[in-house]
């Protein structure tokens, strides 16, 4: 019996590709997060 939703199936299929792409730009993501901390509070939800 298959109980996964369409969304779960989709993310299961592309998770490895997505992880590889994220790793390529990891330093850039870290810089973006650090800069964002200057403008947003931890309690804010965006």
N, C-alpha and C positions, 0 to 999 in steps of 0.2 A: 504494500500500500504506500503510495507516494503522498506524503503530507506537506511537502514544501510548496510554498506559494510561488507564483511566477517571479516575483522580486527575488526571493531567496535563490531560486534556480539561476537567475541571471547573475547575481553577485557571486555565486559559487563558480560559475563558468569563467568569469573575468577576473577573479581575485588575484591570480598569479600575475597576470599582465599588469593590473593596477598597481600591485606592490612593486614590480620592477620599475614602472614609470615613476613612482613616488621616490624610490631610492636614488634615481638619477638626479633628482632635484632636491635632495634632502637638505643640503646646505642653504639653498634658496628658501625653502620652507621654514627653516629655523630662523633665518633673518626676517622673514615676513612676520612670523609669530612674535619675535622680539620687538619689532617696530609697532605692531598692533597693540602690544601691552601698554604703550604710551598713550593710547587713545581710548582704550576700553577698560572697564573695570571687570573684575572676575565675576561679579554678580550679574553682569549684563548678558543677555542671551540674544545672539544674532544669528 
